[in-house]
Amino acid sequence: MNIQKLIRPNILKLKPYASARDEYKEFTAALTFLDANENPFETGLNRYPDPQQVLLKTRLAEIKGCNYNQLILGNGSDEILDLIFRTFCEPEKENVILLPPTYGMYEVLANLNNVEIIKVPLTTDFQPDISSILEVINSQSKILFLCSPNNPTANSIKKESIEVLIENFKGIVVIDEAYIDFSEFESWVSRLDEFPNLIVIQTLSKAYGLAGVRLGLAIASEEIITVLNSIKPPYNINQLTQETALKRLANLDLVKNQINVIKQERFRVISEIKSIKIIHKIYPSDANFILVKVDDANKRYQQLINQEIVVRNRNKEPLCENCLRLTIGTPEENTKLLTVLKSLI
Ligand SMILES: *Cc1c(COP(=O)(O)O)cnc(C)c1O
């Protein structure tokens, strides 16, 4: 598979911006830095951050079991998704394949980049409709977005289906694993060597508890990552984010404990919610949220708001009629949700 052929010609030709800190990489306090027009007086943040995020990427590579050169960091995974569009999709000419209901940003970014969208809805059990997907893809199809576990449906896509899709799609396959740490399925990072057209997206916004710092990552072949790195804004990960993330990643036991609590709570919420009459269906969850079908989503959504509980109304999403998406909170928050749900008439 020739990845270079999938990259837009203008991106291949592009000469990346070389920042001051890129040109002179050794960054020790003993040196006198008069190269980047920074304010020399110490504020703790007066210097530009490391544009290659060496310490943070080294630690993440260790945790994710990949090579340092297979990693790119973004200002949230949303920034990386945008870079992927700009790398591979020629506006007004090429298209991407989306499988609704799924994460809304893929569509927003496609529209922002003026790239055509071909939608192939999931089946009623929220799995990809493989034969329809293989039917609609054409020579202009550049990216297939798979979200597993999927948002808002909460389930994972079957391994065999993903294999068939990667093997048969001649463009880039993006697997968004924002919720992988809550899942029983293994990450596709371990399969990257087999699939040169695969990009795995993860984030520190969910399981790692750092939505506020905006840190997303993509893991792929060194070939793909080199191109993405060459077009990213030079200082896209700020100093505060790099420091905060490194601190959080130094204490993985804490993260793992929180994930375990959330998974136990997911089990508890699902088992208690079953007996509530207004809940008509609970979809299987491999994430830190559950999708439920209720009798009247708009009405129940508003009643919950009146009781000061905010959930996500997914009623308008395809296949999600009268569905609410409930994030698993702290044990106290979940108890409150269950109490209020039981009281609704
Ligand atoms: C929450 C979420 C993300 C995270 O986006 P960030 O920009 O990293 O916060 C990515 N993909 C999906 C499917 C999500 O639900």
The ligand as an SDF file (V2000), in Angstrom:
LIG
                    3D

 15 15  0  0  0  0  0  0  0  0999 V2000
  -14.8130   12.8370   23.7890 C   0  0  0  0  0  0  0  0  0  0  0  0
  -14.4160   12.2850   22.4800 C   0  0  0  0  0  0  0  0  0  0  0  0
  -13.1940   12.6470   21.9050 C   0  0  0  0  0  0  0  0  0  0  0  0
  -12.2640   13.5520   22.6410 C   0  0  0  0  0  0  0  0  0  0  0  0
  -11.9700   14.6900   21.9940 O   0  0  0  0  0  0  0  0  0  0  0  0
  -10.8620   15.6420   22.6350 P   0  0  0  0  0  0  0  0  0  0  0  0
  -10.7740   16.7170   21.6060 O   0  0  0  0  0  0  0  0  0  0  0  0
   -9.5950   14.8430   22.7500 O   0  0  0  0  0  0  0  0  0  0  0  0
  -11.3530   16.0970   23.9660 O   0  0  0  0  0  0  0  0  0  0  0  0
  -12.8210   12.0760   20.7110 C   0  0  0  0  0  0  0  0  0  0  0  0
  -13.6270   11.1960   20.0900 N   0  0  0  0  0  0  0  0  0  0  0  0
  -14.7900   10.8170   20.6180 C   0  0  0  0  0  0  0  0  0  0  0  0
  -15.6110    9.8100   19.9410 C   0  0  0  0  0  0  0  0  0  0  0  0
  -15.2260   11.3750   21.8190 C   0  0  0  0  0  0  0  0  0  0  0  0
  -16.4200   11.0140   22.3140 O   0  0  0  0  0  0  0  0  0  0  0  0
  1  2  1  0
  2  3  1  0
  2 14  2  0
  3  4  1  0
  3 10  2  0
  4  5  1  0
  5  6  1  0
  6  7  2  0
  6  8  1  0
  6  9  1  0
 10 11  1  0
 11 12  2  0
 12 13  1  0
 12 14  1  0
 14 15  1  0
M  END
$$$$
